Amino acid sequence: MLAAVGAVILAIAYLLNVTSTHTDAAFTPFSLLIAGAFFVALHLAGFGGVRSTSGRRRWRR
């Protein structure tokens, strides 16, 4: 899920950069690039993944 969020943010940053759109808002193509890379890094680190609940649980004593 976080990889999809990161991909969307990176796509928006790319479009802003390619079209040379200037925004007065707090986000720039570079800040969106950093945010997108952050979400992709979280995904690669294992956060935001889908947890399986259908498997058997092993109980330790």
N, C-alpha and C positions, 0 to 999 in steps of 0.2 A: 504494500500500500504506500509506503513512504517513497519507494522508487517511482511510482506513478506521480506522486506529488512533486518530487524532484524533477521528473521529466517535463511536467507541465510548466514549472517555474523556469527551467532552462529554455524551453521553447519560447516562452514570453520574452526572456532576456535576449534570445537570438533575434526574434522579430523586432524588438526595440532597437537592437544594434544595427541590423541590416537596413531598416528603414530610416535610420538616423533620427528617430523620434526623440525630442527633448521634452522631458517632464520636469515640472517644478515640484513634484512630490518627493517624498523621502526615498523612493526606490529609483535606482539607476540600473542600467544593464549589468554593471559590475556587481552591485549589491544583490541583484537577483541571481547572478551566476554563483555567488558565494552561498546564497540560501539554497539554491538547487543542489549544489555540490554537498552541502550539509545534509540535506534529506537523503541523497543517494548514499552518503557515507553512513548515515544511521541505518539505512536498509542493509548495507553490506556488513555492518557490525552485528546484525541480527535483531535489531529493534523493529517493532511494528510488523512482525511476521504473523502469519496465520497459525494459530495453535490448533492441533488436532485434539478433539475430545472423544473420538470414536474408538481409540485404542484401549487396551487393557492397562490398568494401573498395577504397578508392582509395589507391594508394600514391604518396607524394610522393618525389621525388628531390632 
